[in-house]
Amino acid sequence: MFLLKLLLRNAFRHRLRTGLTIVGLVVAVCAFGLLRTLVDAWYAGVAASSSTRLVTRSAVSLTFPLPLSYSQRLRAVDGVTTISWANWFGGVYQTERNFFPQFAVEPASYLKLYPEYRLSEDEKQAFLRDRRGAIVGRKLASTYGWKVGDQIPIRGTIYSGDWSFTLRGIWDGAEAKTDESQMLFHWQYINEVMRKRFGPRADFVGVYVLGIDEPHNAALISQRVDALFKNSSAETLTETEAAFQLSFVSMSEAILAAIEAVSYIIIVIIMVVMANTMTMTARERMAEYATLKALGFSPGFVVRLLFGESLLIALIGGGLGLAATFPAVGAIAGALGSFLPVFQVQASTVAMQAGAAAFVGLVAAAWPAWRMSRIDIVQGLRHIG
């Protein structure tokens, strides 16, 4: 208790300097947490991927569709238990700013493949029965204030024209990382309209989603699928869902690497600032430390004083910065909307923030503590701070 009181008195002896140092720590730790959360959000789709799902797309590009006729042959592939498909719709709601992911899917099989979309049985059956029905995630429904039964007008971009869907259900994610910012509706309804308007564009799908029996057979099943359509007019590329998601992340890999680098640079900068604060503190109190040694206190006691003071300041600033991260992330998540659907502070980020604050406190005190532990008593008593 005596040591804690002494540390508190020492830490706040120069209140302005200590206050500015703590403010710097708050900003640095909060900024570090925000940048780490941004990186985690970019990889959220990969983290939420299932090892029992494969994605089959065109080997040329995702923009090239695959024939619906492939579905029958895919069902016959050994190891494939369930098959579904989806088309990226790409429409907007009311204005260009209201953009969110929309997929035309084969509803029954798609929901079977994605059990993490938790929908009540009544809502599920209502969706399956209504060809113009749609379901959305809880986050998306909250963003626009939708409720079951609402009419949702969508202006098509890829599929031109004005479309209207009846909201039949709102799903909740099984986990925090589950995407709740998507809209799903019937592929068959879209396909029928396209067949009437543009005959040649009908009966094509963007991707096939395959459910497999054993995750360790993913590579083998992928080879079987791609071999089935080798040398055809529409060759395929089959990969795990995680690899499929990573293909999108890789497009921004350089940006993500830069963001990670900046997050660590911030910690290095505040560590230098903190080290300067502790060095100034030690220099000013040189005579005090020499007096303590003259009174019989060991060099280890002086070291503990400096490390304790540095850690106390670092942990106060780090704790406040960590606390500020949560409302900051909440505000940014609201502004981002569906751009980054899973924007939440992860436990690993909290641990890294706490670790960074403690690391800064320890490193900042290392040099002045070593110097003060070796100070000559006579020289120290002669020093004028």
Phi, psi and omega in degrees: 000319179298317181295322180295317178298320179296318179296318180295318179295317180294317184297323184251025176293318173253090190295320182296312181295316179295319180297317179294322178296318179295319177300317177299320178294319179300312180297316183294313182292320178295315179297320177300316179295321179294318180292320178294323178295322178297317178295316178299321181295325180293328180264008184299322179297324178291317181296328182273358183291152179257142179283352180258013179237136173244154177238126178250124179225178178294138179290340181281305182192158179293340180282349178266121182282167177246148180295144176296334181298341179294338186300320180295320181287328178293326180296334183274354181289131181296128180103343179272124183257327182219146178225137175216178179209164183208149174238133172290126185269313174072036178264177178233151181255112178069298181231167181298333182287336183272071180250137178207161182296130177229133181229134169270120188232163168276104199298311187298310182288327182293315179294329176294324180282340182239071181293346179289347173274099186272111185234139178296153183297321179297316180293323179297313181293323178297321178293317182295327182282330187264112182295335179257015179280163179213158172230151181223163175282159183300319182296318180294318179297321180291324181299318184254003178069030181280151173223161182303133181102345180291150172269129182244107178278133179234130175264118184287146174248303174289314176258091190298155178115174177261127182240148178227132181234147177263125181287115183255349181190156178231121183263152173251140179287143179293333180225167180297330182277356179288132181289122179244026184241021181253162174234131180239140174214181190283124175295322184298322178296314179298318182295320179297317179295318180295326179294324179287319184277311184226085185313310183295339182274356181276165176063038173231149180233155180284307179218153169256138175250123184248130171269133183241160185280320184231121180303326182289350177263010185302316181295318181294316180295321178300319178296320179297317181295311183292327177293331181296328184246016179295139180066015175272176179288344179222081179291157186243160171231118182247133182211166178294159180299323179296317178295322178298316178293323180295333179297329176282320180296323183299336178296335181247022186300319181295321179295316180296321178297321178294320179296317178299317180297317179298321180299322179283326178298322178302317180294320179297318180297312181292333176293320177295317178299316181294320179297321178295320178298314182290326177294316177298318179299313181296320181296320181292332186254020183303317180295324179294317180292323177295322178296318178300318179293323179294329179280356175109000177288140184284159174303329179297328179292319178297319179298316180297324178298313183291315178295320180296317179295317180296316180294323180297313179296316182296320183286327175295310179296318179295320180295318178292322177295320178295318179296325180287340182296321186295310177294328179295317178295320178299319180293319180292320179300320178295324180286326182286332182064234183267004181298314173237093189297330180244091181240085184223150178287122180272157178300325179295325178293317177300316179297320179292323178296313179296318179296320180296318179297315179296319179297317178299316180298319181289313183294320182297329183268350187300308183293308179298326179294319179296318181294315183291332179290339182253009184294141175281132186300314182297311180297322180294321180290335178279344184290137177250112183288000000 
